[in-house]
Amino acid sequence: MATMPALGADDAVQNLDLHAAAFESAIEATLLVDPYGDQIVDANPAACALLGYDRALLRQTRASTLHAGQLPALTVFTQAVLHKGAYWTTALTPRHATGQNLRLEYAGCLLPHDGRTLVLLTLTDLDARRRRNVDAAAEDHMRSGISTWQRVERVFQDIERENQLILRAAGEGIYGVNAEGKTTFVNPAAERMLGWTAEELVGKEIHPIVHHTHHDGRHYHNHDCPIYAAFRDGAVHQVDGEVFWRKDGSPAWVEYTSTPIRDRGVVVGAVVVFRDVSQRREADEKLHAALAEVDRLRERLELENAYLQEEIRIETNPRGIIGGSEAIQKTLRQVKLVAPTTAAVMITGESGTGKELIARAIHEDSTRSDRPLIRVNCAAIPRELFESEFFGHVRGAFTGATRDRIGRFELADGGTLFLDEVGEIPLELQGKLLRVLQEGNFERVGQERTRAVDVRVIAATNRDLKQEVQRGRFREDLYFRLNVFPIETVPLRERREDIPLLAQHFLTRESKALKSNLRLSEGDARRLTRYDWPGNVRELQNVIERAAILSQNGRLRIDLPDSAGAQPTIGASRQKADARPPVMTSSEMRDHERANILAALEACAGKVFGPGGAAEMLDIKPTTLASRIKTLGIAPRPRAAHPSRRPPWAGSSG
C-alpha cells in the first residue's frame, strides 16, 4: 500500500491559510474564546455583524463582559464544553452594541492551538432562523406527525439537558410540570427534601402527591394552587408559608417560585424552585413566642413593681399590726389560723381600722408570700372599666385600648387579691366577679381565649353586707363565696390601751423623717387616750404627723377637738360601723366651732396671725379667723406677760 507523502512546511502554511479563509468567510457568526483567560481571541465578520461590534473592539472584550449578569450560566456552559468536548445552549443572551439582548443558540467545541485549549463558538440567531423557517417548520411538523405533547416534552427535555449541571448542583428543590400538572423532571435536591424519587413523580400529577392539603388540614384544591396558576395566567408566583407533604406524611414548610415556561409564545408548563424553611420557621415561631413571653413578663413585672411600691411596710412588727390589747391578740390568732389555708377571708369594720394591714398579714403568713398581694379599690373603678380592670383587655377591644393589658386577676395569679371596699361593686357587675371566683378562669375583654388563674381572695368592707343582701344591693351567692372566714376589726376607741403604743410608733417614724428627737409625754398620752377617734388609726396617724410638723423645741403640739375631753362612761354602747352619724343642730355646730377656735387660741397662746398662729393651725386665712372670732363673740383673754394688752381676736362677750 502506497504511503501518503508527509506534509511539508509549505503545505502546513497552506492549511492554516485555508482554515483562516474558512473562519473569515463562514456564514455563521463565530468567536474564538480563551476559556481560562476570559478573553475573546478573535471574531469573524459574521459575528461582528451579529453583535454590532468592531472586530478590534471584540478582541479587547472579555467574554463575561459581553454576557453581563450571566456569569453563572456562562461558567456552566464553558465547563460543560471543556468536560464533554462539545456542548450547546440557548441560555446565554449576549448584549448587542445597541444594548438589546440577543436570543442566540451557542454551539461550542474545543480547539487546541499553540499548546493551549481554545473554545470555538458558533452563534445562531434564533429569531432570524424562526422567521426564515416558520413555514417550513409548520409543514415539517405536519409531515412528521409530531404531536403537541411530544413537542412540549421536548421543551422540558431541552431545559433539563441544558441545565443538567445546575440542576444537580443546586441546593434548592427544582421540578417541572406541564400544562396538565404532570411532573416532567425532578432534581436530586427535591428528591432529598420530599423523600420521593424522580421515577415516582415524573409523569404523574404532583399536586395530589405533595401539595394536596394546607398545614391546618384543609383541602388544597388544585384550582387554588399558585404552581398551576403560573401556566394558567402566565405570571410568576412567589409563595411563602405553605407546606409540601413528604413521602413519610410529615409536612415541610416551604417557600417557592413557580415560573411559567413558554414555547412559541404559548405557556406549556412551569418550573418550580423551592426550599425547605421548616427549621427557620420553627426558630421564628420560638423567637416570637419567647418575645411575646418576655413582653408579658415585662408588663407583669412593671405592674407588680408599681403595686409593690404602693405597699405599706411597717418595720417594727413583722405583720405591721401594733397593739397589746385583747382585741388585737384575738385578731392575730385569727390571722395565724386562716393564713396557711386557701379560704376566702372577709374583713369588716370601720374605716381606718387597718383592714389592709390584716390582709397583708394573712398574705405574708401564707404559702403565697413569694407572690404579690394585689390590692384593688373597688370603689375607685369606673363602671365601664370594671371588666378591663379585673380581667384585662386586648388591643382594639374598645376605644383607647392601644395595647394589651393584664388584669388584676392575672397579675395576682399564684398570689393574693385584696378587694378593698367590695361592697361598692355595682350589682350588675357582681356576677362577673362571682364567675371567676367559682370557676377560676376568665377571658380578657375582646378575646375569646379562656385563661385559668389560681388566686386567693381577701375582701374588706365597712358596710354591713348582710343588710345589703336583704336590701337587694349585694348578691347573696357572692356574699357567701367571700365570707368563708370573717374577721372583724375593732375600732380604736374600744382598745384605748393601744393608743399610746400606736402614737409612739407613728411619732418615731415622723422623727426619723424630720430628723428630730420628739417624745410623747404622759399628758399627751392621756389626752390622746381620752379622744374617741372616729377616724380610728388613720386619724391618729394624721394627728401625730401634724403635731410633729407643728412641734417647737422638741415639744409636740397635738391638735384635737375640744370634745375629746370627757372619758366615755363605763358600759356605753359601742358605735357600730354602720350606725348613722350624729346630726348636730345649728346651735350645736356653732358651739362646736367656738370650742375648736378657743382650743386653737389656747394652744397658740392667743396668737392669731403669722407662723405658729391659730389661723395656721386651723388652716384658714387670718382675716377669716378674725371674722369668725367676732361673729362667735369670743371674749378677749389677756396674756400673762402683758395683762393690759388685748389680743387681736378679742371681742365682746356673749
C-alpha positions as CSV (number, residue, x, y, z in Angstrom):
1,M,0.0,0.0,0.0
2,A,1.4,3.3,-1.0
3,T,2.0,5.7,1.8
4,M,0.8,9.3,1.8
5,P,3.5,11.8,1.4
6,A,4.3,13.8,4.5
7,L,3.1,17.4,4.6
8,G,5.9,19.9,4.1
9,A,6.2,23.3,5.6
10,D,4.5,24.9,2.6
11,D,1.6,22.5,2.9
12,A,1.1,23.4,6.6
13,V,1.1,27.1,5.8
14,Q,-1.4,26.4,3.1
15,N,-3.7,24.6,5.5
16,L,-3.5,27.4,8.0
17,D,-4.4,29.9,5.3
18,L,-7.3,27.6,4.3
19,H,-8.6,27.5,7.9
20,A,-8.3,31.2,8.2
21,A,-10.2,31.7,5.0
22,A,-12.9,29.4,6.2
23,F,-13.1,31.3,9.5
24,E,-13.4,34.6,7.7
25,S,-15.9,33.6,5.1
26,A,-18.2,31.5,7.3
27,I,-21.9,32.4,7.1
28,E,-22.4,31.5,10.8
29,A,-21.1,34.0,13.4
30,T,-18.0,32.5,15.1
31,L,-16.0,33.5,18.1
32,L,-12.7,32.1,19.2
33,V,-12.5,32.3,23.1
34,D,-9.8,31.6,25.6
35,P,-11.9,30.0,28.5
36,Y,-9.1,30.3,31.0
37,G,-8.3,34.0,30.3
38,D,-11.9,35.0,29.8
39,Q,-10.8,36.7,26.6
40,I,-12.3,36.8,23.0
41,V,-9.3,35.9,20.9
42,D,-10.9,36.6,17.5
43,A,-14.3,37.1,15.8
44,N,-15.3,36.6,12.2
45,P,-17.1,39.3,10.2
46,A,-20.5,37.5,10.6
47,A,-20.0,37.7,14.4
48,C,-19.2,41.3,14.2
49,A,-22.3,42.0,12.2
50,L,-24.5,39.9,14.5
51,L,-23.2,41.5,17.7
52,G,-22.8,45.1,16.2
53,Y,-19.2,45.5,17.5
54,D,-15.9,46.4,15.6
55,R,-13.6,43.4,15.3
56,A,-10.7,45.2,17.1
57,L,-13.1,46.1,19.9
58,L,-14.3,42.5,20.3
59,R,-10.7,41.3,20.5
60,Q,-10.3,43.5,23.5
61,T,-13.5,42.4,25.2
62,R,-13.9,39.8,27.9
63,A,-16.5,37.1,27.3
64,S,-18.0,37.8,30.7
65,T,-18.4,41.5,29.7
66,L,-20.3,40.5,26.6
67,H,-22.6,38.5,28.9
68,A,-23.1,40.9,31.7
69,G,-25.1,39.5,34.6
70,Q,-24.8,35.9,33.2
71,L,-21.6,34.7,34.8
72,P,-23.1,31.5,36.4
73,A,-24.7,30.4,33.1
74,L,-21.5,31.3,31.1
75,T,-19.4,29.3,33.6
76,V,-21.7,26.3,33.4
77,F,-21.6,26.3,29.6
78,T,-17.8,26.7,29.4
79,Q,-17.2,23.9,32.0
80,A,-19.6,21.6,30.0
81,V,-17.6,22.3,26.8
82,L,-14.3,21.6,28.5
83,H,-15.7,18.5,30.1
84,K,-17.6,17.0,27.2
85,G,-15.6,18.4,24.3
86,A,-18.7,19.9,22.8
87,Y,-21.9,21.5,24.2
88,W,-24.8,23.7,23.1
89,T,-27.2,26.0,24.9
90,T,-29.8,28.7,24.4
91,A,-29.5,30.1,27.9
92,L,-26.9,32.8,27.1
93,T,-28.1,36.2,25.8
94,P,-25.2,38.4,24.7
95,R,-25.8,42.2,24.6
96,H,-25.8,43.9,21.2
97,A,-23.8,47.1,20.8
98,T,-27.2,49.0,20.8
99,G,-27.9,47.5,24.3
100,Q,-30.5,44.9,23.1
101,N,-30.2,41.4,24.4
102,L,-30.0,38.8,21.6
103,R,-31.6,35.4,21.6
104,L,-28.9,33.1,20.3
105,E,-28.1,29.4,20.2
106,Y,-24.5,28.7,21.2
107,A,-22.6,25.6,20.0
108,G,-19.1,25.2,21.4
109,C,-16.2,22.8,20.8
110,L,-12.6,22.6,21.8
111,L,-9.9,23.8,19.5
112,P,-6.2,23.1,20.6
113,H,-3.9,25.8,19.4
114,D,-0.2,26.5,20.1
115,G,-0.2,24.4,23.3
116,R,-3.3,25.9,24.8
117,T,-7.0,25.0,24.6
118,L,-9.4,27.4,23.0
119,V,-13.2,27.2,22.5
120,L,-14.7,27.8,19.1
121,L,-18.3,29.3,19.5
122,T,-20.8,29.2,16.7
123,L,-23.7,31.7,17.3
124,T,-27.1,31.2,15.6
125,D,-29.8,34.0,15.7
126,L,-32.9,32.1,16.9
127,D,-35.3,34.8,16.0
128,A,-33.9,35.1,12.4
129,R,-33.9,31.3,12.0
130,R,-37.5,31.2,13.3
131,R,-38.6,33.9,10.9
132,R,-36.9,32.1,8.0
133,N,-38.2,28.7,8.7
134,V,-41.6,29.2,10.2
135,D,-43.5,28.0,7.2
136,A,-41.1,25.1,6.6
137,A,-41.3,24.1,10.3
138,A,-45.1,24.1,10.2
139,E,-45.1,21.9,7.1
140,D,-42.3,19.7,8.6
141,H,-44.4,19.4,11.8
142,M,-47.5,18.2,9.9
143,R,-45.4,15.8,7.8
144,S,-43.6,14.3,10.7
145,G,-46.8,13.9,12.7
146,I,-45.1,15.2,15.9
147,S,-47.9,15.7,18.5
148,T,-48.2,18.8,20.8
149,W,-47.4,16.6,23.7
150,Q,-44.2,15.4,22.1
151,R,-43.2,19.0,21.4
152,V,-43.9,20.1,25.0
153,E,-42.0,17.1,26.3
154,R,-39.0,18.0,24.1
155,V,-39.1,21.6,25.6
156,F,-38.7,20.2,29.1
157,Q,-36.1,17.7,27.9
158,D,-34.1,20.6,26.5
159,I,-34.4,22.5,29.8
160,E,-33.2,19.5,31.7
161,R,-30.4,18.8,29.2
162,E,-29.1,22.4,29.1
163,N,-29.2,22.9,32.8
164,Q,-28.2,19.5,34.0
165,L,-25.1,20.7,35.9
166,I,-27.1,23.4,37.6
167,L,-30.0,21.0,38.5
168,R,-27.6,18.6,40.1
169,A,-25.5,21.1,41.9
170,A,-28.4,23.3,43.2
171,G,-29.3,23.2,46.8
172,E,-32.9,24.2,46.2
173,G,-35.5,21.7,45.0
174,I,-36.4,22.1,41.4
175,Y,-39.1,20.3,39.3
176,G,-41.1,21.0,36.2
177,V,-44.8,20.5,35.5
178,N,-46.6,20.6,32.1
179,A,-49.9,22.4,31.5
180,E,-51.7,19.2,32.7
181,G,-50.0,19.4,36.1
182,K,-47.8,16.3,35.4
183,T,-44.2,16.2,36.5
184,T,-41.6,16.4,33.8
185,F,-38.4,16.3,35.8
186,V,-37.2,16.4,39.4
187,N,-33.7,17.4,40.6
188,P,-31.8,15.5,43.4
189,A,-32.3,18.2,46.0
190,A,-36.1,17.9,45.5
191,E,-35.8,14.1,45.9
192,R,-33.9,14.5,49.2
193,M,-36.3,17.1,50.7
194,L,-39.6,15.3,49.7
195,G,-38.5,11.7,50.0
196,W,-39.9,10.8,46.6
197,T,-37.7,9.6,43.8
198,A,-37.8,11.2,40.3
199,E,-39.2,7.8,39.0
200,E,-42.1,8.0,41.4
201,L,-43.0,11.6,40.4
202,V,-42.3,12.0,36.7
203,G,-45.3,11.6,34.5
204,K,-47.8,11.9,37.5
205,E,-49.7,14.9,38.7
206,I,-47.6,16.3,41.6
207,H,-50.3,18.4,43.3
208,P,-52.2,15.4,44.8
209,I,-48.9,13.9,45.9
210,V,-47.1,16.8,47.7
211,H,-49.5,19.8,47.8
212,H,-52.9,18.4,48.5
213,T,-53.6,19.8,52.0
214,H,-53.0,23.0,53.9
215,H,-50.9,22.9,57.1
216,D,-54.1,23.1,59.2
217,G,-55.7,20.1,57.4
218,R,-57.9,21.9,55.0
219,H,-58.1,20.5,51.5
220,Y,-56.0,22.4,48.9
221,H,-57.8,22.4,45.6
222,N,-55.6,22.5,42.6
223,H,-57.6,25.4,41.2
224,D,-56.2,27.5,44.1
225,C,-52.7,26.2,43.6
226,P,-50.2,29.1,42.7
227,I,-48.0,26.5,40.9
228,Y,-50.8,25.6,38.5
229,A,-51.7,29.3,38.3
230,A,-48.3,30.0,36.7
231,F,-49.2,28.2,33.5
232,R,-52.8,29.4,33.5
233,D,-52.2,33.2,33.8
234,G,-48.6,33.2,32.6
235,A,-47.3,35.1,35.6
236,V,-44.5,34.3,38.1
237,H,-45.9,33.3,41.5
238,Q,-43.9,33.6,44.7
239,V,-45.3,32.0,47.8
240,D,-44.1,31.7,51.4
241,G,-45.8,30.0,54.3
242,E,-47.2,26.8,52.7
243,V,-46.3,23.1,53.2
244,F,-45.3,20.3,50.8
245,W,-46.0,16.9,52.2
246,R,-43.1,14.4,52.3
247,K,-43.4,10.7,51.4
248,D,-43.5,9.8,55.1
249,G,-46.5,12.1,55.6
250,S,-44.7,14.8,57.5
251,P,-45.1,18.5,56.4
252,A,-42.2,20.6,55.1
253,W,-42.7,24.3,55.3
254,V,-41.5,25.8,52.0
255,E,-41.2,29.0,50.1
256,Y,-41.3,28.6,46.4
257,T,-41.4,30.3,43.0
258,S,-43.5,29.0,40.1
259,T,-42.2,30.4,36.8
260,P,-44.2,29.8,33.5
261,I,-42.4,28.1,30.6
262,R,-43.3,29.3,27.0
263,D,-42.8,27.5,23.7
264,R,-43.5,29.6,20.5
265,G,-45.3,32.2,22.6
266,V,-47.6,29.6,24.3
267,V,-47.3,28.7,28.0
268,V,-46.7,25.0,28.2
269,G,-46.0,24.5,31.9
270,A,-43.9,25.8,34.8
271,V,-40.7,25.3,36.6
272,V,-40.9,25.3,40.4
273,V,-37.9,26.2,42.6
274,F,-38.5,25.7,46.4
275,R,-36.5,25.5,49.6
276,D,-37.3,23.8,52.9
277,V,-37.7,26.5,55.6
278,S,-39.1,24.3,58.4
279,Q,-36.2,24.9,60.7
280,R,-36.2,28.6,60.0
281,R,-40.0,28.8,60.6
282,E,-39.7,26.8,63.8
283,A,-36.9,29.1,65.0
284,D,-39.0,32.2,64.1
285,E,-42.0,30.8,66.0
286,K,-39.9,30.1,69.0
287,L,-38.4,33.5,68.8
288,H,-41.9,35.2,68.5
289,A,-43.2,33.1,71.4
290,A,-40.2,34.0,73.5
291,L,-40.5,37.7,72.7
292,A,-44.3,37.6,73.5
293,E,-43.5,35.8,76.8
294,V,-40.8,38.4,77.5
295,D,-43.3,41.2,76.8
296,R,-45.9,39.6,79.0
297,L,-43.4,39.1,81.9
298,R,-42.0,42.6,81.5
299,E,-45.5,44.1,81.7
300,R,-46.4,41.9,84.6
301,L,-43.2,42.8,86.4
302,E,-43.8,46.5,85.8
303,L,-47.3,46.3,87.2
304,E,-46.0,44.2,90.1
305,N,-43.4,46.8,90.9
306,A,-46.0,49.6,90.7
307,Y,-48.1,47.7,93.2
308,L,-45.2,46.8,95.5
309,Q,-44.2,50.5,95.6
310,E,-47.6,51.4,96.9
311,E,-47.5,48.8,99.7
312,I,-47.1,49.9,103.3
313,R,-44.2,48.2,105.0
314,I,-44.1,48.6,108.8
315,E,-40.7,47.7,110.2
316,T,-41.3,47.4,113.9
317,N,-43.7,44.4,113.6
318,P,-43.5,41.6,111.1
319,R,-47.2,41.9,110.5
320,G,-47.4,45.7,110.8
321,I,-50.1,45.4,113.5
322,I,-49.3,47.4,116.6
323,G,-51.0,46.8,119.9
324,G,-51.2,44.6,123.0
325,S,-54.9,44.7,123.7
326,E,-57.0,41.5,123.8
327,A,-58.8,42.7,120.6
328,I,-55.5,42.8,118.7
329,Q,-54.4,39.5,120.1
330,K,-57.6,37.9,119.0
331,T,-57.1,39.3,115.5
332,L,-53.6,37.9,115.4
333,R,-54.8,34.5,116.5
334,Q,-57.4,34.5,113.6
335,V,-54.7,35.6,111.1
336,K,-52.5,32.7,112.3
337,L,-55.3,30.2,111.8
338,V,-56.5,31.2,108.4
339,A,-53.2,32.3,106.7
340,P,-52.0,28.7,105.8
341,T,-55.3,27.9,104.1
342,T,-56.7,29.0,100.8
343,A,-60.0,30.1,102.3
344,A,-61.5,33.4,101.3
345,V,-61.5,36.0,104.1
346,M,-64.0,38.8,104.7
347,I,-62.6,41.6,106.9
348,T,-65.2,44.0,108.2
349,G,-65.0,47.1,110.4
350,E,-65.0,50.9,110.4
351,S,-62.8,52.9,108.0
352,G,-59.2,53.4,109.3
353,T,-59.1,50.3,111.5
354,G,-56.3,48.6,109.5
355,K,-58.2,46.1,107.3
356,E,-55.4,46.2,104.7
357,L,-52.8,45.5,107.3
358,I,-54.7,42.4,108.3
359,A,-55.0,41.3,104.7
360,R,-51.2,41.8,104.3
361,A,-50.5,39.8,107.5
362,I,-52.6,36.9,106.1
363,H,-50.8,37.0,102.8
364,E,-47.3,37.2,104.4
365,D,-48.0,34.2,106.7
366,S,-49.4,32.1,103.8
367,T,-47.6,29.9,101.3
368,R,-48.2,32.6,98.6
369,S,-45.9,35.1,100.2
370,D,-43.4,34.8,97.4
371,R,-46.1,36.2,95.0
372,P,-47.5,39.7,95.3
373,L,-50.5,40.9,97.2
374,I,-52.5,42.9,94.6
375,R,-54.9,45.5,96.0
376,V,-58.0,46.7,94.2
377,N,-60.0,49.6,95.4
378,C,-63.4,48.6,94.1
379,A,-64.9,52.0,94.9
380,A,-62.5,53.7,92.6
381,I,-63.1,51.7,89.5
382,P,-65.5,53.3,86.9
383,R,-68.4,51.0,86.0
384,E,-67.4,50.9,82.3
385,L,-63.8,49.8,83.1
386,F,-64.7,47.1,85.7
387,E,-64.1,44.2,83.4
388,S,-60.9,45.6,81.9
389,E,-59.5,46.4,85.4
390,F,-60.2,42.9,86.7
391,F,-59.7,40.7,83.7
392,G,-57.6,42.8,81.3
393,H,-58.2,43.6,77.6
394,V,-56.6,43.1,74.2
395,R,-55.6,45.9,71.8
396,G,-58.6,47.3,70.0
397,A,-61.2,45.9,72.4
398,F,-62.6,49.4,72.9
399,T,-61.8,53.0,72.2
400,G,-58.5,53.8,73.9
401,A,-57.3,50.2,74.1
402,T,-54.0,50.8,72.3
403,R,-52.2,47.7,73.6
404,D,-52.8,44.5,75.5
405,R,-53.3,45.0,79.3
406,I,-53.0,42.4,82.1
407,G,-55.9,42.5,84.5
408,R,-55.7,42.3,88.3
409,F,-56.7,38.6,88.5
410,E,-54.0,37.6,86.0
411,L,-51.5,39.8,87.9
412,A,-52.3,38.1,91.2
413,D,-52.0,34.6,89.7
414,G,-50.4,32.4,92.4
415,G,-50.8,35.2,94.9
416,T,-53.5,37.1,96.8
417,L,-56.1,39.6,95.5
418,F,-57.3,42.1,98.1
419,L,-60.7,43.5,97.2
420,D,-61.0,46.7,99.3
421,E,-64.5,48.2,99.6
422,V,-66.0,45.2,97.9
423,G,-69.5,46.4,98.8
424,E,-69.1,49.2,96.3
425,I,-69.1,46.9,93.3
426,P,-72.3,47.6,91.2
427,L,-74.9,44.8,91.5
428,E,-74.9,44.1,87.7
429,L,-71.1,43.5,87.7
430,Q,-71.0,41.2,90.8
431,G,-72.0,38.2,88.7
432,K,-68.8,38.6,86.6
433,L,-66.7,38.5,89.8
434,L,-68.6,35.5,91.1
435,R,-67.9,33.6,87.9
436,V,-64.1,33.9,88.1
437,L,-64.2,33.1,91.9
438,Q,-66.3,29.9,91.2
439,E,-64.6,28.6,88.0
440,G,-61.1,30.0,88.3
441,N,-61.0,31.2,84.7
442,F,-61.9,34.3,82.7
443,E,-61.5,35.9,79.3
444,R,-59.8,39.3,78.6
445,V,-62.1,41.9,77.1
446,G,-62.1,41.5,73.3
447,Q,-60.6,38.0,73.4
448,E,-62.3,34.6,73.4
449,R,-59.3,32.7,74.8
450,T,-60.0,31.4,78.4
451,R,-57.3,31.8,80.9
452,A,-57.0,29.9,84.2
453,V,-55.9,31.6,87.4
454,D,-55.1,30.5,91.0
455,V,-55.9,33.4,93.2
456,R,-56.8,33.7,96.9
457,V,-59.3,36.4,97.6
458,I,-59.4,38.6,100.7
459,A,-62.3,41.1,100.8
460,A,-62.8,44.1,103.0
461,T,-65.8,46.4,103.6
462,N,-67.1,48.9,106.1
463,R,-70.6,48.1,105.1
464,D,-73.0,45.6,106.7
465,L,-73.2,43.2,103.7
466,K,-76.0,41.2,105.4
467,Q,-78.2,44.2,105.3
468,E,-77.0,44.9,101.7
469,V,-78.1,41.4,100.7
470,Q,-81.5,41.9,102.4
471,R,-82.0,45.2,100.6
472,G,-81.1,43.6,97.2
473,R,-77.9,45.6,96.7
474,F,-75.5,42.7,97.1
475,R,-75.7,39.2,95.7
476,E,-76.2,36.6,98.3
477,D,-74.2,33.9,96.5
478,L,-71.2,36.3,96.2
479,Y,-71.5,37.2,99.9
480,F,-71.3,33.5,100.9
481,R,-68.4,33.0,98.4
482,L,-66.4,35.8,100.1
483,N,-67.5,35.3,103.7
484,V,-65.8,32.0,104.4
485,F,-63.7,33.2,107.3
486,P,-64.9,36.5,108.7
487,I,-62.6,38.8,110.7
488,E,-64.0,41.9,112.4
489,T,-61.6,44.8,113.2
490,V,-62.2,46.6,116.5
491,P,-62.4,50.5,116.4
492,L,-59.7,52.3,118.2
493,R,-62.0,53.7,121.0
494,E,-62.6,50.1,122.1
495,R,-58.9,49.3,122.6
496,R,-57.7,52.5,124.2
497,E,-54.7,50.8,125.8
498,D,-53.2,50.5,122.3
499,I,-53.4,54.3,121.6
500,P,-50.0,55.2,123.3
501,L,-48.2,52.4,121.5
502,L,-49.6,53.5,118.1
503,A,-48.9,57.1,118.8
504,Q,-45.3,56.4,119.8
505,H,-44.8,54.2,116.7
506,F,-46.1,57.0,114.4
507,L,-44.0,59.6,116.3
508,T,-40.8,57.6,115.9
509,R,-41.4,57.3,112.2
510,E,-42.0,61.1,111.9
511,S,-39.0,61.9,114.0
512,K,-36.8,60.0,111.5
513,A,-38.3,61.8,108.6
514,L,-38.0,65.2,110.2
515,K,-34.6,64.3,111.7
516,S,-35.7,65.5,115.2
517,N,-36.0,64.0,118.6
518,L,-39.6,64.1,119.6
519,R,-41.1,62.4,122.6
520,L,-44.6,61.6,123.7
521,S,-45.3,62.9,127.3
522,E,-47.7,61.3,129.7
523,G,-50.0,64.2,129.4
524,D,-50.1,63.8,125.6
525,A,-50.8,60.1,126.0
526,R,-53.7,60.8,128.4
527,R,-55.1,63.4,126.1
528,L,-54.9,61.1,123.1
529,T,-56.5,58.2,125.1
530,R,-59.5,60.3,126.1
531,Y,-60.4,61.1,122.5
532,D,-62.9,58.8,120.7
533,W,-61.1,58.7,117.4
534,P,-64.0,58.5,114.9
535,G,-61.4,58.1,112.1
536,N,-59.6,55.3,114.1
537,V,-55.9,54.6,113.4
538,R,-55.8,56.6,110.3
539,E,-56.9,59.7,112.1
540,L,-54.4,59.1,114.9
541,Q,-51.6,58.8,112.4
542,N,-52.6,62.1,110.8
543,V,-52.8,63.9,114.2
544,I,-49.3,62.7,115.1
545,E,-47.9,63.7,111.8
546,R,-49.5,67.2,112.1
547,A,-48.2,67.5,115.7
548,A,-44.7,66.6,114.6
549,I,-44.7,69.2,111.9
550,L,-46.0,71.9,114.3
551,S,-43.7,70.9,117.1
552,Q,-41.3,73.6,118.6
553,N,-38.3,73.0,120.7
554,G,-38.9,69.2,120.8
555,R,-42.4,69.7,122.2
556,L,-45.4,68.2,120.4
557,R,-48.4,70.4,119.6
558,I,-51.3,68.0,119.5
559,D,-54.4,69.4,117.9
560,L,-57.6,67.7,119.0
561,P,-61.2,68.9,119.0
562,D,-62.3,70.1,122.5
563,S,-65.0,67.4,122.6
564,A,-62.3,64.9,123.3
565,G,-62.1,65.8,127.0
566,A,-64.7,63.6,128.5
567,Q,-63.9,59.9,129.2
568,P,-66.8,57.8,128.0
569,T,-68.9,56.2,130.7
570,I,-68.4,52.6,131.5
571,G,-70.8,50.4,129.7
572,A,-71.5,52.9,127.0
573,S,-72.9,51.3,123.9
574,R,-70.5,50.8,121.0
575,Q,-70.9,52.8,117.9
576,K,-71.2,50.3,115.1
577,A,-69.6,50.8,111.8
578,D,-72.9,51.0,110.1
579,A,-74.6,53.3,112.7
580,R,-76.0,56.6,111.5
581,P,-73.6,59.5,112.2
582,P,-74.9,62.0,114.8
583,V,-76.7,65.0,113.4
584,M,-76.0,68.4,115.0
585,T,-78.3,71.3,115.2
586,S,-77.3,74.8,114.1
587,S,-76.7,75.8,117.7
588,E,-74.6,72.7,118.3
589,M,-72.5,73.4,115.2
590,R,-71.9,77.0,116.4
591,D,-70.8,75.7,119.9
592,H,-68.5,73.1,118.3
593,E,-66.8,75.7,116.1
594,R,-66.4,78.1,119.0
595,A,-64.8,75.4,121.2
596,N,-62.5,74.5,118.4
597,I,-61.3,78.1,117.8
598,L,-60.8,78.5,121.6
599,A,-58.7,75.4,121.7
600,A,-56.5,76.7,118.9
601,L,-56.1,80.1,120.5
602,E,-55.2,78.4,123.8
603,A,-52.6,76.2,122.1
604,C,-51.1,79.2,120.3
605,A,-51.1,81.4,123.5
606,G,-53.5,83.8,121.9
607,K,-51.5,84.3,118.7
608,V,-53.8,84.6,115.6
609,F,-51.5,85.7,112.7
610,G,-48.2,84.5,111.5
611,P,-46.2,81.3,111.9
612,G,-47.5,79.2,114.8
613,G,-50.7,81.2,115.0
614,A,-54.2,79.9,115.4
615,A,-55.1,80.7,111.7
616,E,-52.2,78.5,110.5
617,M,-53.2,75.7,112.9
618,L,-56.8,75.8,111.7
619,D,-55.7,76.1,108.1
620,I,-57.8,79.2,107.4
621,K,-57.0,82.8,106.4
622,P,-56.2,85.1,109.4
623,T,-58.9,87.6,108.2
624,T,-61.4,84.7,108.1
625,L,-60.5,83.6,111.6
626,A,-60.8,87.2,112.9
627,S,-64.2,87.5,111.4
628,R,-65.4,84.2,113.0
629,I,-64.0,85.3,116.4
630,K,-66.0,88.4,116.2
631,T,-69.2,86.6,114.9
632,L,-68.9,84.0,117.7
633,G,-68.4,86.6,120.3
634,I,-65.2,85.1,121.7
635,A,-64.1,87.2,124.7
636,P,-60.6,88.5,125.0
637,R,-58.1,86.6,127.2
638,P,-55.1,88.8,128.3
639,R,-51.7,87.3,128.1
640,A,-49.7,86.9,131.3
641,A,-46.7,88.9,130.1
642,H,-48.9,91.8,129.0
643,P,-52.1,91.8,131.2
644,S,-53.3,95.2,129.9
645,R,-52.9,94.2,126.2
646,R,-56.0,92.9,124.4
647,P,-55.3,90.1,121.9
648,P,-56.3,90.7,118.3
649,W,-59.1,88.1,118.5
650,A,-60.8,89.8,121.4
651,G,-64.4,90.6,121.0
652,S,-67.4,91.3,123.1
653,S,-68.7,88.5,125.3
654,G,-71.9,86.9,124.5
